[in-house]
Amino acid sequence: MLLEYAAIAAFILVTTLIGFIAIGLGTIFGPKHATDKKAMPYESGMNPIGPGTRRMPVRFYLIAVLFILFDIETVFFLPWALVFRQLGLFGLVEMFLFIAILLVGYFYAWKKGALEWE
């Protein structure tokens, strides 16, 4: 029974070994001459101006979360479309209810200004 998992275990072992070998070879044969010019951050061939990190507005994350939420919700359309004829009128009514709930959430987010980009 465990023999069936031997191929998976061998695969994990070989890939882990290859990863360690690649890191080891890079450490052994890689360049080790650190200079001020090499340690300087590189950005499009220009000297960087200001700090490398800056604060991102919360609105960016809010829009990203809303996109993921509505994007994942629309994944449910494909299975529904595949079995639409088998579900009949009940499936149609349930999908309209699902779309109505999505639209309520969308209009709520729109009304609150969550979709405005400033």
Buried (B, 14 or more C-beta within 10 A) or exposed (E): EEEEEEEEEEEEEEEEEEEEEEEEEEEEEEEEEEEEEEEEEEEEEEEEEEEEEEEEEEBEEBBEEBEEEEEEBEEEEEEBEEEEEEEEEEBEEEBEEBEEEBEEBBEEBEEEEBBEEE
